[in-house]
Amino acid sequence: MKTFTFAGTALDTDGTAVFRATTREGYAKILAKEGKTNIEIFSLPHAMTKAEAKAYIKDSAKQKEMREKFFKLNTQPEGELEPA
């Protein structure tokens, strides 16, 4: 079974978001040269299959969103509430 050490997403030239998995460290530069945009390639903690990498990236994005929301809620000056 093939495994990968980097994974993420990029927008194709037609605007379609595509999941990418690779073993190349400089893959983001290759995608940029091909005209891809919004490139987000991450180093995986260990070699993973494409399905595992996709689940890991999805979970990481969810965790990032939760952290950002937590810090936004907990950095409001006292007495001020975030609008609902």
DSSP file (Angstrom, degrees, kcal/mol; ACC not computed):
  #  RESIDUE AA STRUCTURE BP1 BP2  ACC     N-H-->O    O-->H-N    N-H-->O    O-->H-N    TCO  KAPPA ALPHA  PHI   PSI    X-CA   Y-CA   Z-CA
    1    1 A M              0   0    0      0, 0.0     2,-0.2     0, 0.0     0, 0.0   0.000 360.0 360.0 360.0 131.3    0.0    0.0    0.0
    2    2 A K        -     0   0    0      1,-0.0    48,-0.4     0, 0.0     2,-0.3  -0.485 360.0-163.7 -75.0 138.1    1.4    3.4   -1.0
    3    3 A T        -     0   0    0     -2,-0.2     2,-0.3    46,-0.2    46,-0.2  -0.859   4.0-152.3-123.4 160.5    2.0    5.9    1.8
    4    4 A F  E     -A   48   0A   0     44,-3.2    44,-2.3    -2,-0.3    19,-0.2  -0.902  15.2-162.2-131.2 154.9    2.6    9.7    1.8
    5    5 A T  E    S+     0   0A   0     17,-1.6    39,-3.0    -2,-0.3     2,-0.3   0.485  80.6  44.2-115.1  -8.9    4.5   12.1    4.1
    6    6 A F  E     +AB  43  22A   0     16,-2.3    16,-2.6    37,-0.2     2,-0.3  -0.990  63.6 162.9-135.0 144.6    2.8   15.4    2.9
    7    7 A A  E     +AB  42  21A   0     35,-2.3    35,-3.5    -2,-0.3     2,-0.3  -0.990  11.4 113.2-156.4 159.6   -0.8   16.1    2.2
    8    8 A G  E     -AB  41  20A   0     12,-2.4    12,-3.3    -2,-0.3     2,-0.3  -0.974  49.7 -74.7 169.8-155.6   -3.2   19.0    1.7
    9    9 A T  E     +AB  40  19A   0     31,-1.8    31,-2.9    -2,-0.3     2,-0.3  -0.897  29.2 178.6-133.7 161.4   -5.4   20.9   -0.8
   10   10 A A  E     - B   0  18A   0      8,-1.6     8,-2.7    -2,-0.3     2,-0.5  -0.972  30.9-114.1-156.2 153.3   -5.0   23.2   -3.7
   11   11 A L  E     -AB  37  17A   0     26,-3.2    26,-1.9    -2,-0.3     6,-0.2  -0.816  30.3-134.7 -92.6 129.2   -7.4   24.9   -6.1
   12   12 A D    >   -     0   0    0      4,-3.0     3,-2.2    -2,-0.5    25,-0.1  -0.216  35.5 -94.3 -69.5 170.8   -7.1   23.8   -9.7
   13   13 A T  T 3  S+     0   0    0      1,-0.3    -1,-0.1    21,-0.2    -2,-0.0   0.732 128.3  55.7 -62.6 -21.7   -7.0   26.5  -12.4
   14   14 A D  T 3  S-     0   0    0      2,-0.1    -1,-0.3     0, 0.0    -2,-0.0   0.406 123.3-104.6 -90.3   2.8  -10.8   26.0  -12.9
   15   15 A G  S <  S+     0   0    0     -3,-2.2     2,-0.4     1,-0.3    -2,-0.1   0.461  73.6 142.0  91.5   1.9  -11.4   26.7   -9.1
   16   16 A T        -     0   0    0     -5,-0.0    -4,-3.0     1,-0.0     2,-0.4  -0.636  51.0-128.5 -79.5 129.6  -12.0   23.1   -8.1
   17   17 A A  E     -B   11   0A   0     -2,-0.4     2,-0.4    -6,-0.2    -6,-0.2  -0.646  30.4-172.1 -78.3 131.3  -10.5   22.2   -4.7
   18   18 A V  E     -B   10   0A   0     -8,-2.7    -8,-1.6    -2,-0.4     2,-0.3  -0.987  22.0-128.6-130.1 134.2   -8.5   19.0   -5.0
   19   19 A F  E     -B    9   0A   0     -2,-0.4     2,-0.4   -10,-0.2   -10,-0.3  -0.615  29.0-164.2 -76.9 137.8   -6.9   16.9   -2.2
   20   20 A R  E     -B    8   0A   0    -12,-3.3   -12,-2.4    -2,-0.3     2,-0.3  -0.965  12.7-178.0-126.5 142.8   -3.2   16.2   -2.8
   21   21 A A  E     +B    7   0A   0     -2,-0.4     2,-0.3   -14,-0.2   -14,-0.2  -0.997  17.5 150.7-138.7 138.1   -0.8   13.7   -1.2
   22   22 A T  E     -B    6   0A   0    -16,-2.6   -16,-2.3    -2,-0.3   -17,-1.6  -0.943  48.8-136.2-155.2 170.7    2.9   13.3   -2.0
   23   23 A T  S    S+     0   0    0     -2,-0.3     2,-0.4   -19,-0.2   -16,-0.1   0.363  76.3 104.5-111.1  -1.7    6.3   12.3   -0.7
   24   24 A R    >   -     0   0    0      1,-0.1     3,-1.0   -18,-0.1     4,-0.2  -0.690  59.1-155.2 -86.6 127.6    8.0   15.4   -2.2
   25   25 A E  T 3  S+     0   0    0     -2,-0.4     3,-0.4     1,-0.2    -1,-0.1   0.861  94.6  47.4 -67.8 -36.0    8.9   18.2    0.2
   26   26 A G  T >> S+     0   0    0      1,-0.2     4,-1.2     2,-0.1     3,-0.8   0.088  73.7 118.8 -93.8  23.7    8.8   20.9   -2.5
   27   27 A Y  H <>  +     0   0    0     -3,-1.0     4,-2.4     1,-0.2    -1,-0.2   0.814  66.3  63.0 -61.6 -33.1    5.5   19.8   -4.0
   28   28 A A  H 3> S+     0   0    0     -3,-0.4     4,-2.2     1,-0.2    -1,-0.2   0.883 101.8  51.6 -61.4 -38.0    3.8   23.2   -3.2
   29   29 A K  H <> S+     0   0    0     -3,-0.8     4,-2.2     2,-0.2    -1,-0.2   0.887 108.5  51.1 -65.8 -38.5    6.3   24.9   -5.5
   30   30 A I  H  X S+     0   0    0     -4,-1.2     4,-1.4     2,-0.2    -2,-0.2   0.927 110.3  49.0 -63.7 -44.5    5.4   22.5   -8.3
   31   31 A L  H  <>S+     0   0    0     -4,-2.4     5,-2.4     1,-0.2    -2,-0.2   0.902 110.0  51.8 -61.6 -41.2    1.7   23.1   -7.8
   32   32 A A  H ><5S+     0   0    0     -4,-2.2     3,-1.6     1,-0.2    -1,-0.2   0.906 107.3  52.1 -62.9 -41.8    2.3   26.9   -7.9
   33   33 A K  H 3<5S+     0   0    0     -4,-2.2    -1,-0.2     1,-0.3    -2,-0.2   0.810 105.3  56.7 -63.8 -28.9    4.2   26.6  -11.2
   34   34 A E  T 3<5S-     0   0    0     -4,-1.4    -1,-0.3    -5,-0.2    -2,-0.2   0.452 125.4-103.4 -81.4  -0.4    1.3   24.7  -12.6
   35   35 A G  T < 5S+     0   0    0     -3,-1.6    -3,-0.2     1,-0.3    -2,-0.1   0.550  70.6 148.0  91.9   8.0   -1.0   27.6  -11.8
   36   36 A K      < -     0   0    0     -5,-2.4    -1,-0.3    -6,-0.2     2,-0.2  -0.425  27.6-161.6 -73.0 152.9   -2.7   26.1   -8.7
   37   37 A T  E     +A   11   0A   0    -26,-1.9   -26,-3.2     1,-0.2     3,-0.2  -0.784  60.4  35.8-129.9 173.7   -3.8   28.5   -6.0
   38   38 A N  E    S-     0   0A   0     -2,-0.2     2,-0.4   -28,-0.2    -1,-0.2   0.898  76.8-175.0  47.9  48.4   -4.7   28.4   -2.3
   39   39 A I  E     +     0   0A   0     -3,-0.2     2,-0.4   -29,-0.2   -29,-0.2  -0.623  15.9 172.9 -81.1 124.2   -2.1   25.7   -1.8
   40   40 A E  E     +A    9   0A   0    -31,-2.9   -31,-1.8    -2,-0.4     2,-0.5  -0.840   5.0 168.5-133.6  95.3   -2.0   24.2    1.7
   41   41 A I  E     -A    8   0A   0     -2,-0.4     2,-0.3   -33,-0.2   -33,-0.3  -0.935  13.1-166.9-111.1 128.9    0.4   21.3    1.9
   42   42 A F  E     -A    7   0A   0    -35,-3.5   -35,-2.3    -2,-0.5     2,-0.4  -0.865  24.8-115.5-118.3 148.2    1.3   20.0    5.4
   43   43 A S  E     -A    6   0A   0     -2,-0.3   -37,-0.2   -37,-0.2   -38,-0.0  -0.675  35.0-133.6 -76.9 130.2    3.9   17.6    6.7
   44   44 A L  E     -     0   0A   0    -39,-3.0     3,-0.1    -2,-0.4     9,-0.0  -0.572  13.1-123.0 -84.6 150.9    2.2   14.5    8.1
   45   45 A P  E    S-     0   0A   0      0, 0.0     2,-0.3     0, 0.0    -1,-0.1   0.747  91.9  -6.7 -67.1 -22.6    3.4   13.2   11.5
   46   46 A H  E    S-     0   0A   0    -42,-0.1   -42,-0.1   -41,-0.0     2,-0.0  -0.960  98.3 -65.6-160.5 165.7    4.1    9.8   10.0
   47   47 A A  E     +     0   0A   0     -2,-0.3     2,-0.3   -44,-0.1   -42,-0.2  -0.350  60.0 179.0 -60.8 134.8    3.7    8.0    6.6
   48   48 A M  E     -A    4   0A   0    -44,-2.3   -44,-3.2   -42,-0.1   -42,-0.1  -0.940  30.9-108.7-136.9 156.2    0.0    7.5    5.8
   49   49 A T     >  -     0   0    0     -2,-0.3     4,-2.8   -46,-0.2     5,-0.2  -0.319  45.2-101.1 -72.1 168.8   -2.2    6.1    3.1
   50   50 A K  H  > S+     0   0    0    -48,-0.4     4,-2.4     1,-0.2     5,-0.2   0.909 124.5  49.3 -60.8 -42.2   -4.2    8.6    1.1
   51   51 A A  H  > S+     0   0    0      2,-0.2     4,-2.1     1,-0.2    -1,-0.2   0.912 112.6  47.1 -64.3 -42.9   -7.4    7.9    3.0
   52   52 A E  H  > S+     0   0    0      2,-0.2     4,-2.5     1,-0.2    -2,-0.2   0.913 112.5  49.9 -64.2 -42.4   -5.6    8.3    6.4
   53   53 A A  H  X S+     0   0    0     -4,-2.8     4,-2.8     2,-0.2     5,-0.2   0.902 109.4  51.3 -63.3 -41.7   -3.9   11.5    5.2
   54   54 A K  H  X S+     0   0    0     -4,-2.4     4,-2.3    -5,-0.2    -1,-0.2   0.920 112.1  46.3 -62.3 -44.3   -7.3   12.9    4.1
   55   55 A A  H  X S+     0   0    0     -4,-2.1     4,-2.5     2,-0.2    -2,-0.2   0.893 112.9  50.5 -64.7 -40.2   -8.9   12.1    7.5
   56   56 A Y  H  X S+     0   0    0     -4,-2.5     4,-2.6     2,-0.2    -2,-0.2   0.929 111.8  46.3 -64.3 -46.4   -5.9   13.6    9.3
   57   57 A I  H  X S+     0   0    0     -4,-2.8     4,-2.3     2,-0.2    -2,-0.2   0.913 113.2  49.7 -63.4 -42.9   -6.0   16.8    7.3
   58   58 A K  H  X S+     0   0    0     -4,-2.3     4,-1.9    -5,-0.2    -2,-0.2   0.928 113.5  45.8 -61.4 -45.4   -9.8   17.1    7.8
   59   59 A D  H  X S+     0   0    0     -4,-2.5     4,-2.4     1,-0.2    -2,-0.2   0.883 111.4  52.7 -65.1 -39.5   -9.4   16.5   11.5
   60   60 A S  H  X S+     0   0    0     -4,-2.6     4,-2.4     2,-0.2    -2,-0.2   0.890 108.5  50.2 -63.5 -40.3   -6.5   19.0   11.7
   61   61 A A  H  X S+     0   0    0     -4,-2.3     4,-2.3     2,-0.2    -1,-0.2   0.902 110.8  49.4 -64.6 -40.9   -8.6   21.7   10.0
   62   62 A K  H  X S+     0   0    0     -4,-1.9     4,-2.2     2,-0.2    -2,-0.2   0.912 111.7  48.8 -64.4 -42.7  -11.5   21.1   12.4
   63   63 A Q  H  X S+     0   0    0     -4,-2.4     4,-2.6     2,-0.2    -2,-0.2   0.894 110.3  51.3 -64.6 -40.1   -9.1   21.4   15.4
   64   64 A K  H  X S+     0   0    0     -4,-2.4     4,-2.7     2,-0.2    -2,-0.2   0.926 109.8  49.9 -61.7 -44.9   -7.6   24.6   14.0
   65   65 A E  H  X S+     0   0    0     -4,-2.3     4,-2.2     1,-0.2    -1,-0.2   0.904 111.5  48.4 -60.1 -42.6  -11.1   26.1   13.6
   66   66 A M  H  X S+     0   0    0     -4,-2.2     4,-2.5     2,-0.2    -1,-0.2   0.903 111.5  49.8 -66.6 -41.3  -12.0   25.1   17.2
   67   67 A R  H  X S+     0   0    0     -4,-2.6     4,-2.7     2,-0.2     5,-0.2   0.925 111.1  49.2 -62.5 -44.8   -8.7   26.6   18.5
   68   68 A E  H  X S+     0   0    0     -4,-2.7     4,-2.2     1,-0.2    -2,-0.2   0.905 112.6  47.4 -62.0 -42.1   -9.3   29.9   16.7
   69   69 A K  H  X S+     0   0    0     -4,-2.2     4,-2.4    -5,-0.2    -1,-0.2   0.911 111.9  51.1 -65.0 -42.6  -12.9   30.1   18.0
   70   70 A F  H  X S+     0   0    0     -4,-2.5     4,-2.1     1,-0.2    -2,-0.2   0.941 113.2  43.9 -60.1 -49.1  -11.7   29.3   21.5
   71   71 A F  H  < S+     0   0    0     -4,-2.7     4,-0.5     1,-0.2    -1,-0.2   0.860 112.4  52.8 -68.2 -34.3   -9.0   32.0   21.5
   72   72 A K  H >< S+     0   0    0     -4,-2.2     3,-0.7    -5,-0.2    -1,-0.2   0.923 112.8  44.6 -64.3 -43.4  -11.4   34.5   19.9
   73   73 A L  H >< S+     0   0    0     -4,-2.4     3,-0.5     1,-0.2    -2,-0.2   0.838 116.7  46.0 -68.9 -32.9  -14.0   33.9   22.6
   74   74 A N  T 3< S+     0   0    0     -4,-2.1    -1,-0.2     1,-0.2    -2,-0.2   0.318 104.8  59.5 -97.7   8.9  -11.4   34.0   25.4
   75   75 A T  T <  S+     0   0    0     -3,-0.7    -1,-0.2    -4,-0.5    -2,-0.1   0.251  73.1 119.7-116.2  10.9   -9.5   37.2   24.3
   76   76 A Q  S <  S-     0   0    0     -3,-0.5     3,-0.1    -4,-0.2     6,-0.0  -0.542  75.0-103.4 -71.6 138.8  -12.5   39.5   24.4
   77   77 A P    >   -     0   0    0      0, 0.0     3,-2.1     0, 0.0    -1,-0.1  -0.301  51.8 -84.3 -58.7 149.0  -11.9   42.4   26.9
   78   78 A E  T 3  S+     0   0    0      1,-0.3     3,-0.1    -3,-0.1    -3,-0.0  -0.246 116.4  24.6 -57.3 140.6  -13.8   41.9   30.1
   79   79 A G  T 3  S+     0   0    0      1,-0.2     2,-0.4    -3,-0.1    -1,-0.3   0.237 101.0 102.9  89.5 -13.7  -17.4   43.1   30.0
   80   80 A E    <   -     0   0    0     -3,-2.1     2,-0.4    -4,-0.0    -1,-0.2  -0.866  53.8-160.5-105.5 136.6  -17.6   42.6   26.2
   81   81 A L        -     0   0    0     -2,-0.4     3,-0.1    -3,-0.1    -8,-0.0  -0.874  25.5-110.3-112.1 147.1  -19.4   39.7   24.6
   82   82 A E        -     0   0    0     -2,-0.4    -9,-0.0    -9,-0.1    -6,-0.0  -0.567  43.0-105.4 -71.9 133.9  -18.9   38.4   21.1
   83   83 A P              0   0    0      0, 0.0    -1,-0.1     0, 0.0     0, 0.0  -0.302 360.0 360.0 -59.8 144.3  -22.0   39.1   19.0
   84   84 A A              0   0    0     -3,-0.1    -2,-0.0     0, 0.0     0, 0.0   0.463 360.0 360.0 -79.5 360.0  -24.0   36.0   18.3
